[in-house]
Amino acid sequence: MSERGGGMLKVTLVKSPIGYNHKQKATVKSLGLRRMRQSVLIGDAPQVRGMIAKVSHLVKVEEV
């Protein structure tokens, strides 16, 4: 299993999780996002990529 180069991802909440199921809300919260347009830097790992994939319609991702 190969991991990515250990880079960082900038994840920004661009759409509110209100109206979505509680699992998606919990995923957004576990990514460290609380408010709209808030950004966090997260290490690039397969687990993080999976979480982002589940809420891709709510967040914007940039590689840093």
C-alpha angles and dihedrals in degrees: 000000000000122000125209118261094282092259127153131255125211107213119191126188106229101164130041118251090217109124095026125104122278094253091061091046090051091049091053090049093048090053086061097251118138108154137038114272091014114141130203133186113230130178114254107251134146091249092054091046089054092051091049091050090056092055100028090129090061103043142052118218129203128179113233 
